[in-house]
């Protein structure tokens, strides 16, 4: 049986500068719990915007019979 490196699915979420830290945490927590997303990258821009990249593993089913 061959082992392959995991395949990831990505999703970007943009948060405006008006979004509070608590609001951002709540949005990301909901995404993580509902869709099994995890934090991959967070970019914070000088104007206060945040761009968050989430990832989750893609599970491929293999035929056994």
C-alpha positions in Angstrom: 0.0 0.0 0.0 1.4 3.4 -1.0 1.4 6.3 1.4 0.7 9.7 -0.3 1.1 13.1 1.1 -2.1 14.7 2.3 -4.2 16.7 -0.2 -5.5 20.0 1.3 -8.5 22.1 0.4 -8.2 25.9 1.1 -10.6 28.6 1.8 -9.9 32.3 2.2 -11.8 34.5 4.6 -11.4 38.3 4.5 -12.2 40.3 7.6 -12.6 44.0 7.5 -10.8 46.4 9.9 -14.1 46.9 11.7 -14.3 43.3 12.8 -13.4 42.9 16.4 -10.9 40.3 17.6 -13.8 38.6 19.4 -15.9 38.6 16.2 -13.1 37.2 14.2 -12.5 34.5 16.7 -16.2 33.6 16.7 -16.4 33.3 12.9 -13.2 31.2 12.7 -14.4 28.9 15.5 -17.7 28.3 13.8 -16.0 27.5 10.6 -13.6 25.1 12.4 -16.3 23.3 14.2 -18.8 23.1 11.4 -16.5 22.2 8.5 -13.4 20.8 10.2 -11.3 23.7 9.0 -8.0 24.7 10.7 -5.9 27.9 10.5 -3.2 27.8 7.8 -2.2 31.4 7.5 -3.2 34.8 8.8 -2.2 38.1 7.1 -2.6 41.3 8.9 -2.4 44.4 6.7 -1.3 47.9 7.8 -4.8 49.3 7.3 -6.3 46.7 9.7 -7.7 44.2 7.3 -7.1 40.5 8.0 -7.0 37.7 5.4 -7.3 34.3 6.9 -6.5 31.1 5.0 -8.1 28.0 6.3 -7.4 24.4 5.3 -8.8 21.0 5.7 -7.7 17.6 4.6 -9.4 16.0 1.6 -10.2 12.4 2.3 -10.2 10.1 -0.7 -12.0 6.8 -0.4 -10.2 3.8 -1.9 -12.0 0.8 -3.2 -11.4 -2.3 -1.1 -13.1 -5.0 -3.2 
